[in-house]
Amino acid sequence: MRIVDNVGLSRALQENNNVLPLFIFDSVILNELEKHDRRVDFIHQTLLHLKHSFEKQGSSILILYGDPVEILTSLHPKAVYTNHDYEPYGRQRDETIKETFARANIPFVSFKDQVIFEKDEIIKDDGSPYTMYTPYSKKWKTNLDISKIKIQKPNLSNLLRTPPLIFPTISEIGFEKTDIKFSLPKIDRNVLSNYSRNRDYPAQHGTSRLSVHLRFGTIGIRTLLGEALKHGDKFLNELIWRDFYQMILYHFPATHKSFKPKYDRIEWRNNILEFNLWCKGKTGYPIVDAGMRELNSTGFMHNRVRMITASFLTKHLLIDWRWGESYFAQKLLDFDLASNNGGWQWASGSGVDAAPYFRIFNPYLQTKKFDPENNYVKKWIPEFGSQDYPKPIVDHEMARRRALDVYKRALTE
């Protein structure tokens, strides 16, 4: 979703004349979404920006909606250039297109673009993938050669000269306008400089807020890496976590199962009433409720609060982590299957390099440490401190003991 630092686009323009940018709204994906999904609106607005950028070069971008295999086949291209997708559906789709085109001797070429290291580039000495972050990150840093990280500025003179192409409205692809407003990504160097100090405090402007731009590719990972290397390890480690989870997803694509199989023996309570109260931000635990209300209102949730809300759902309420993962997948603007699934399994204890099952976040202590003045809580819970705010739906100490018993019983059978 960008021109600069886009490997597939750059290579297409290096190797061909008359390159036409193409974006397909994949109906297989979009048919699963609500009609007022902010992410579709974000993509639509981003494409309009790209359209204007290409038109300044005397070209345009073709925007289509439907099944990508059928659309690409009908276009009869001489070659197709794209970037790697690591999610199971995307891999299957792209492989189908590649095989279809191979029978017609049409090249379908894909490149590493959205990560620094992928697939088998950072592996153990025995050739197997890492499942622990710390040794992975050490080798990641050892293998990093910044001199080989190139930010490519494509030669736009090889774009196809064409008049403006029809740009479908959002309603024409079956969706509605939302409250989201696209803006170009901005790197706040002051935030990055103070990232390690402020990143855990949700009331502060302490995080980059670039996750949605990384998710949809409106900023390149190599561009952000260059900035991260100037500002210490904490922010860099977040980018490494992102590579780590993409690598895990590639090697272990069965995301509906616990990475640690014995965790699928846990007897989840799965109380639908309590789940709905969690979704609405009405659990009576202010830091949890503030996070869920922020998510519902904006499509964003601070990372520290993501951990707290996920721990609360899986440990305090003993609700299957897949329920929470699915809800976040519906609501998060920056939803990314690899990171979302990895984060939820980390919180529940069932995933790679996860927190041990007996680590249960205390929402009261988390609030005292990271929102001591309740500024974040008050922002999202106007009735906080009044009779209108609900009582806790579960007692913390009782819930903690119950979770320990249920987890221990499942894991020691």
N, C-alpha and C positions, 0 to 999 in steps of 0.2 A: 504493500500500500504506500510506496514511496518511489521516487526516481533515483535519488542519490543513495549509494551504498546498498543497491539491490543487485545481487550477484547474477540472478537469472536474466534480468533485463539488460545488464551490462554485457553479458556474454552474447545474448541475442543480437545486440547492436554491433558488437565487435565482429561477429561472424556472418552477418546478413545485411542486405539492404531491404528497405520497405518493410520494416518491422511494425506491426500493429499491436499496441497494448490491448489486452483483453481481460475483462473481469467477468466471471460467471457467478451470479447468485445461485448457489447450489440448492436446488429445491429439496433434495434429500435431507439436508441439514435444516433448511428454513421451515419445512413442514412440521418440525417438532417444536417450533417456538411459538410463543404468544404473539399476537398481532401488534402489540405495542412494545415489542422488545427494543430497548434502547440501543443495543449493540448493532442491530440492523440499521437503525437510523444513523448511528455513528459511521458505519461503513458507507452508507449512502451519501452522507455529507462529505466524507473523505474522498469518495470517488468524484464528486462534483469539483472539489479542489484540484484533484489530479487532472480532470478533464480540462479545466482552465489552463493548467500548466502545460499540457500537451498542445493545446490549441495555440498557445503563444509560439510554439515551434512549427506551426503550420500542420500539425497532426491532430489526432484525437484519441479517444479510448472507446472501445466497443464494450458496452454493458449489456449482458444478456441474463435471462433467468430460465432455469430448467435443469435438466439432467446433464452434467458436464460431459459425459461420454457421448450422449446423443448430439449435443451442441458442437463439440469439437469435431466429431465425425462429419457433421453436415457442412462444416466450414471448408473442408478439404485444404488444410494448410500445408505448406511445404515443410514446415518444422514447427515444433512447439517447445518453448523454453519456460521453465518454472523453477520453483525452489522446493526443497524437500519438506514433506509433511510427515510428522512422526506419529500422529494419532492413528489408531487402527483403521477407522473408516477411510481417512485420507490416503493411507498407504494402499488399501485395497482398491480404492477408486483410481488412483494414479497408475497402479499396476495394470488395471483393466485397460485404461487408455493406452498405456505403453504397448501392451500386447496387441490391441486393436490396430494401432498405427504401424506396428512392426510388420503385420501382414500386408500392409500397403507400402512398405518401405519409406515410411514417414518418421523421421527422428523425433523422439520425445525425450528431451534432455532436462534433467533436474539437478539442482546444485545445493550444497550446504549454504545456508544463508542466515537462519534465525538463531543459531548458536555459535559459540566459538569452537567447542569440541563436540563431536557427535558420535553416536553409535559405538564403534570400536576404537575410537581414537585415544580414550583414556580407559585402559583396562588393567587388570592385574597381570603379574608376570606370567601366570599360567594361561592367560588368554580369556579368562572369565570376567564378566562385568563386576564392578564394585557394587556392593550393597550397603556400604558404610560411607557416610559423607566425608569424614575427616581424612582417611587415606586417599579418597578420590580427589579431594580438594588439594592435597599436597602434591599429588602427581600432576594435577591440572596446572598448578602454578609452576611446577618444575618444567613442564612441557611448553609453557607459553613463551613464544618468541614474538615479541611485539613487532619486530622488523618485518615479519611475514603477514601481519594483519593489515590488509590494504582496504581503504575506503574508496570504492570505485565510483568515479563520476562518468556516467555513460556518454558516449558520443551520440547526441540526439539528432545529428544530421542524417542518420540512417533510418529515422522514423518514416513510416509511410505518409506521404503528403496526401491529406484527405480533408474534405470539408467537415465541419462539425457533424458528429453522428448523433442520432436520437438518444436521449438520456431518459430512461424510464423514471417516472415518478415513484415515490415509495409506495403509493397506493396501487400502482400497476404491478408491483411484485407482491402485493397482498399484505402490506404492513401499514402502520400508522405513524404519523409524526409524534415525537415524544418531546420531553423537556431538555434533552441533551443538546449541547451546542459544541460542534467541532471547533477545535483550535489546534494550531500546530504545536508539537511538543516543545517545551522549553526546559532546558537544563538549568536548574538553580544551583549554582556552584556553592553558594553559601550553605544551602541545605546539605550538600554532599560533604562539605568541610566539617560540618557539625553532626554528621549522620550518626556516628557512634554514641554521641552524647544525648541526642534528642529522639532517636528513632522509636523508642518504646513508649513515648508519651503521646497519647492520641489527641490531646487538646492542643498540642503544639504543631506547627508547620515543620515537622521533622523528617518527613519521608519525601521521596522524589516525585511521587504521584505520576510516574511514567509507566506504570504497569500496563495500563490500557494501550499505550502507544507501542510498547514491546509486543503485546498480545496481537495487535492488528498490523504490526509492521510499519507504523507511521514514523518510527525511529529505528535505526539499524543498531544491532547489538555491538558492532565494532565501533560505532560512534560513541556509544555509552561506555564501552570498555576503556576507551582512551581517557574519558573523564574519570572513571572509577580509579584508574591507576594513579591519579594525581591526589586522591583523597583518602588514602588508607585502606585497610583491609575490610572493614565492616560492610561497606557498600559493594565492594568487589565480591565478597562472599555471597551476597544475595544473587549476583549474576551467576556465580558458580553453582549455587543451589538450583538455579533454573536449568543450567546445562545438565546437572546431575539427574533431575527429575525427567527431563526429556530422554536421557539415556536409559533410565529405568523403564520408562514407558515403551521405548523401542524394544528392549529385551524381554520385558514382562508385560505384555499388552492386556492381560486378563484383569482389567481394572475393577471388575465387579466382585472379585474375590479378594480376601485378605491376603497380603503378601506372605504373612505367617499363617499357614493353614489352620493351626489350632485355635486361632482367634475367631474362626467361623463357628466354633462350638459355644461361644458365649450366648447365654440365654437373655437376649435383649427383652426389655419390658415393652418397648414400642407402644407406649400409651399415646394414642392419637390426640387426645385432648391436650396433654402436656406438650406434645410436638407443636401443635397449633399455637399454643401460648408462647413457646420459644420463637416460632416464626414471626409472631406479631410483636415481639418485644414486651411481653407481659408476664414474665416469670417471677417478678418481685426481686430480682437480683439486678441492681441498677447498671452495672458495667455490661452485663449480658444484654439487657434490654436496650441500652443505648446503642450497642453495636448492631443489633438486629434492626433497630429503627433507622440507623444510618444506612444500612444496606438496603432496606426497603425503599427509603426515600431517594437515595442517590446512586445506588448500584456500586458503591464503594464501601469497604470496611478496613479500618486500620489493621495492620498485620498482627500486632500484639493482641488486639481485641478478637481477631479471627481465632487465635489460639485459645483464648478464654472461652469464647462462645462454643467452640468445637469441643473443648474439654467438658464444659457444662452439659452439653447434650449427650455425649457418650458416657460420661462418668456419673454425673449427678442424676440424670434422668434415665440412664441405661437405654438409650435409643440408638439403634444401629447407625454406625457412621455413614452408611450409604444413604440414609434419609437426609442427613445434613449435607452431604456432598452433592446430592441431587438438588437440594434447595439453593445452595450456593451457585450451582451450575446455571440455574434459572435466573438468578438475580445479579451476579457479579459482572460488571462491565469488563473486567480483565480476566473473565473465566478462561482458564487454560487447563485442559484435562490433566496434563502431567502434574502441574503444580497443585491443582485443587485436590486431586486424588491423593497425591503424596502428602499434602498437608493434613487432610482428614485422617489418613491412616497413621500419620505421625501422632496426631492428637489422641487417637483411640488406642494406640500401642500396637496396631496390627501390621504396620508397614515397615519399609526399609529404614534402618537407623532410627527407629521410633523411640519416643519416650517410654520408659518402663511402665507397666500397667499401674504400678502403685504411685506413679506421679500424677496427682490430681490437683489441678489448680484450685486454690481457694479464692473465689471471686472477691471476697472482702479484702484479703491481703493484696491481691492484684490491684484493686482500686486504690488502696492506701499507698501503694508504692508508685503507681503510674498515673493516677488521677487524684492526687491527694486533696485538691481543692474542689473536686467534683465538677470541674469546668466542662469536661467532655460529657459527663452524665447529664448535667443541667442543660446543655445545648440540645440534647436529643430527647430529654424527658422533662417537659415543662411542668408536669405535675409532681416531679420529684419532691419528696418531703411533705406532701399534702395527703389528705385522706383519700384522694382519688388514685394514689399510686397503690398497686396491688401488693398484698402480703406475699412473701416467698412461697412458691408452690411446693417447695421441698426444704427440709432442714439440712443444712450443710453437713454437719457431723454425721447424721443418720445416713445421708446419701453417700458420703465418703466410705463409711463402713460397709454399706450395702454393695457398693461398687467393688471394693476390695474382695468381699466374699464371693461375688458372682464371677469376677475375673479369675480369682484363685481356683475356684471350683472347676471352671472350664479348662484352665491351663494345666492343671495337675492331674486330670483324669487319665 
